[in-house]
Amino acid sequence: MTTMTDPVAVSVSKGIAISAESTSTSADDHVADFKLTLSAGKKGGQNAALNVVSTNSAFSSCEITGQETGHGTLKISHRNPGPAAASDANAAALSIDLQANGFPGTAAQGIFLKSTSGGTTGKIINYVDPDGQTLFALLPDGSLLLPPVAVLPAGSDAGLKLCNFGGILGVVDSSGNFTALT
């Protein structure tokens, strides 16, 4: 008999190691639910609720396919661990780490988007604020949508800010000065 502290190990030499299917009859049913809970007062190191690793260099480590009409095929929700609004200032909802793996470097692309059948008429990248307003979008024709801002953004030592200020495309420098691009 196994207990909740015993690990599960499955090994096969051919075929599918684990197959699961669920016929949902109510909201919030899932085929699998993985949860990592740390002991009270403990901080996790490199502990993940799910770790997918593959040494097959000829194909993807993970495939996700869906048929949604109003949701993403993959939804990532980041939750601030608190207690402050900026407690997660160095976190990211999606983090991509391009590693050299002991070689002199890597030439891998950080993000690659492609439509293998029929293309898309939808926005390639779309950032929408909590009020439902698009703040930034990469359109399928390759153009960039920057809706006009009514207030000039503050300057930043991190670099120039590209913005559409009152219908004029320009940059804001580190001092907060706006220069129109002509």
DRENDRENMAR-79561 format. One record per residue (C-alpha): x, y, z. Coordinates in steps of 0.1 Angstrom, whole numbers, padded with zeros to 4 digits, always signed. Example, Ala and Ser with C-alpha at 12.3 -4.5 7.8 and 13.67 -1.06 7.14 Angstrom:
REM DRENDRENMAR-79561
       X       Y       Z
   +0123   -0045   +0078
   +0137   -0011   +0071
This chain:
REM DRENDRENMAR-79561
       X       Y       Z
   +0000   +0000   +0000
   +0013   +0034   -0009
   +0009   +0065   +0013
   +0007   +0102   +0003
   +0045   +0104   +0009
   +0055   +0077   -0015
   +0065   +0089   -0050
   +0048   +0075   -0081
   +0071   +0060   -0107
   +0060   +0047   -0141
   +0084   +0032   -0167
   +0075   +0019   -0201
   +0097   +0008   -0230
   +0071   +0015   -0257
   +0038   +0034   -0260
   +0022   +0058   -0236
   +0032   +0057   -0200
   +0001   +0075   -0186
   -0032   +0082   -0203
   -0061   +0099   -0186
   -0094   +0111   -0198
   -0123   +0128   -0180
   -0158   +0134   -0192
   -0167   +0166   -0175
   -0202   +0172   -0163
   -0197   +0203   -0142
   -0175   +0234   -0141
   -0140   +0232   -0127
   -0135   +0195   -0135
   -0099   +0187   -0145
   -0082   +0156   -0158
   -0052   +0163   -0136
   -0045   +0188   -0108
   -0010   +0192   -0095
   -0004   +0213   -0064
   +0029   +0220   -0046
   +0024   +0230   -0010
   +0054   +0240   +0011
   +0055   +0236   +0049
   +0044   +0266   +0069
   +0071   +0292   +0070
   +0092   +0275   +0043
   +0103   +0291   +0011
   +0107   +0269   -0020
   +0139   +0266   -0040
   +0137   +0250   -0074
   +0104   +0232   -0065
   +0078   +0230   -0092
   +0043   +0216   -0092
   +0050   +0202   -0127
   +0083   +0197   -0144
   +0084   +0184   -0180
   +0118   +0174   -0192
   +0127   +0158   -0225
   +0160   +0148   -0241
   +0144   +0143   -0275
   +0160   +0171   -0296
   +0139   +0162   -0326
   +0105   +0174   -0311
   +0089   +0196   -0286
   +0090   +0187   -0249
   +0053   +0194   -0245
   +0023   +0198   -0268
   -0009   +0216   -0259
   -0039   +0216   -0283
   -0072   +0232   -0277
   -0104   +0244   -0294
   -0115   +0274   -0273
   -0137   +0302   -0286
   -0133   +0328   -0259
   -0103   +0316   -0239
   -0066   +0308   -0244
   -0055   +0273   -0251
   -0029   +0278   -0223
   -0039   +0301   -0195
   -0012   +0313   -0171
   -0024   +0332   -0141
   +0003   +0348   -0118
   -0009   +0356   -0083
   +0009   +0382   -0061
   +0021   +0363   -0030
   +0017   +0395   -0010
   +0015   +0413   +0013
   +0024   +0444   -0007
   +0013   +0454   -0042
   +0050   +0451   -0053
   +0058   +0419   -0035
   +0062   +0402   -0069
   +0080   +0431   -0087
   +0107   +0407   -0101
   +0082   +0379   -0110
   +0068   +0371   -0145
   +0037   +0353   -0156
   +0059   +0337   -0184
   +0097   +0333   -0180
   +0118   +0320   -0208
   +0154   +0310   -0201
   +0175   +0303   -0232
   +0204   +0282   -0219
   +0237   +0273   -0236
   +0236   +0238   -0219
   +0274   +0236   -0216
   +0280   +0248   -0252
   +0295   +0281   -0262
   +0260   +0297   -0266
   +0226   +0292   -0281
   +0209   +0305   -0312
   +0174   +0296   -0300
   +0146   +0321   -0305
   +0129   +0334   -0274
   +0094   +0334   -0289
   +0084   +0319   -0323
   +0049   +0324   -0337
   +0037   +0306   -0368
   +0004   +0297   -0384
   +0008   +0263   -0401
   -0027   +0263   -0417
   -0045   +0293   -0430
   -0029   +0322   -0411
   -0047   +0345   -0388
   -0067   +0377   -0389
   -0065   +0381   -0352
   -0039   +0402   -0332
   -0006   +0384   -0328
   +0001   +0400   -0295
   -0026   +0420   -0276
   -0023   +0437   -0243
   -0056   +0448   -0228
   -0059   +0467   -0195
   -0084   +0459   -0167
   -0109   +0483   -0184
   -0108   +0463   -0217
   -0088   +0489   -0236
   -0060   +0477   -0259
   -0028   +0494   -0249
   -0005   +0476   -0274
   -0011   +0452   -0302
   +0010   +0435   -0330
   -0014   +0431   -0359
   -0014   +0402   -0384
   -0001   +0425   -0412
   +0031   +0432   -0391
   +0020   +0467   -0380
   +0021   +0479   -0344
   -0010   +0494   -0328
   -0002   +0521   -0302
   -0035   +0539   -0292
   -0030   +0576   -0283
   -0021   +0584   -0248
   -0035   +0616   -0233
   -0008   +0621   -0207
   +0029   +0620   -0217
   +0047   +0591   -0200
   +0074   +0599   -0175
   +0110   +0595   -0185
   +0130   +0564   -0175
   +0167   +0556   -0172
   +0160   +0522   -0187
   +0158   +0537   -0222
   +0135   +0555   -0246
   +0097   +0550   -0245
   +0079   +0548   -0279
   +0044   +0562   -0277
   +0015   +0577   -0296
   +0010   +0611   -0279
   -0021   +0628   -0292
   -0018   +0611   -0325
   +0019   +0618   -0330
   +0043   +0589   -0329
   +0074   +0598   -0309
   +0098   +0589   -0281
   +0101   +0600   -0245
   +0137   +0603   -0233
   +0150   +0597   -0197
   +0143   +0634   -0188
   +0106   +0630   -0199
   +0111   +0651   -0231
   +0090   +0640   -0261
   +0105   +0640   -0296
   +0082   +0634   -0326
   +0094   +0608   -0351
   +0091   +0623   -0386
